[in-house]
Amino acid sequence: MSNLKTGQEQQFVDNKLIPVMREAVVTVQMILFKALRETVHDRYVDQVEPYHTYLAGAVINNLFGTQPMDEAVAGFASSNRELVERELRELATRCPQLMPVLTDALRMKTICDNQDGIHSIPSLLMAKALGLLQEDRALPLPSTFMLQVRQLASAYGLIESISAVAPSEDTPA
């Protein structure tokens, strides 16, 4: 009976962890979007918005295997397929500082998808073929990944940083 309870408790923990991990993956997508949009804006100065936003969004959707919610982004991606593919091929040189966290996010997304019965290995294989995965990089623990993402999101101005507050003398230890 205790083994059954342990299994149920483990399932409960997994069910709580997967959404938090997915949130961290989405945060990495937002960080990448911000960085990529800046490089797109700098390189395509002759284009006006929403071109830069659509292109960065199309690249990220393609990389993570997600469908855009906005029909305009979907239309842009489909009519600019070659451009999106070129941007994907050049992503490692455009945003090299993000390759470690991108590697972790793609791996974590695959793990989360697997837990939910979704087969997303093709996204990981595509990232590998594009040279975006740092294959020798060890997979971090979920807590380490989430902390890393939080710090990076703070550095990119997407969230406020959390400072550790030292307990006051009045606070019991």
Secondary structure in CASP SS format (residue, H / E / C, confidence):
PFRMAT SS
TARGET T0000
AUTHOR 0000-0000-0000
METHOD secondary structure of the structure
MODEL  1
M C 1.00
S H 1.00
N H 1.00
L H 1.00
K H 1.00
T H 1.00
G H 1.00
Q H 1.00
E H 1.00
Q H 1.00
Q H 1.00
F H 1.00
V H 1.00
D H 1.00
N H 1.00
K H 1.00
L H 1.00
I H 1.00
P H 1.00
V H 1.00
M H 1.00
R H 1.00
E H 1.00
A H 1.00
V H 1.00
V H 1.00
T H 1.00
V H 1.00
Q H 1.00
M H 1.00
I H 1.00
L H 1.00
F H 1.00
K H 1.00
A H 1.00
L H 1.00
R H 1.00
E H 1.00
T H 1.00
V H 1.00
H H 1.00
D H 1.00
R H 1.00
Y C 1.00
V C 1.00
D C 1.00
Q C 1.00
V C 1.00
E C 1.00
P C 1.00
Y H 1.00
H H 1.00
T H 1.00
Y H 1.00
L H 1.00
A H 1.00
G H 1.00
A H 1.00
V H 1.00
I H 1.00
N H 1.00
N H 1.00
L H 1.00
F H 1.00
G C 1.00
T C 1.00
Q C 1.00
P C 1.00
M C 1.00
D C 1.00
E H 1.00
A H 1.00
V H 1.00
A H 1.00
G H 1.00
F H 1.00
A H 1.00
S H 1.00
S H 1.00
N C 1.00
R H 1.00
E H 1.00
L H 1.00
V H 1.00
E H 1.00
R H 1.00
E H 1.00
L H 1.00
R H 1.00
E H 1.00
L H 1.00
A H 1.00
T H 1.00
R H 1.00
C C 1.00
P H 1.00
Q H 1.00
L H 1.00
M H 1.00
P H 1.00
V H 1.00
L H 1.00
T H 1.00
D H 1.00
A H 1.00
L H 1.00
R H 1.00
M H 1.00
K H 1.00
T H 1.00
I H 1.00
C H 1.00
D H 1.00
N H 1.00
Q H 1.00
D C 1.00
G C 1.00
I C 1.00
H C 1.00
S C 1.00
I H 1.00
P H 1.00
S H 1.00
L H 1.00
L H 1.00
M H 1.00
A H 1.00
K H 1.00
A H 1.00
L C 1.00
G C 1.00
L C 1.00
L C 1.00
Q C 1.00
E C 1.00
D C 1.00
R C 1.00
A C 1.00
L C 1.00
P C 1.00
L C 1.00
P H 1.00
S H 1.00
T H 1.00
F H 1.00
M H 1.00
L H 1.00
Q H 1.00
V H 1.00
R H 1.00
Q H 1.00
L H 1.00
A H 1.00
S H 1.00
A H 1.00
Y C 1.00
G C 1.00
L C 1.00
I C 1.00
E C 1.00
S C 1.00
I C 1.00
S C 1.00
A C 1.00
V C 1.00
A C 1.00
P C 1.00
S C 1.00
E C 1.00
D C 1.00
T C 1.00
P C 1.00
A C 1.00
END
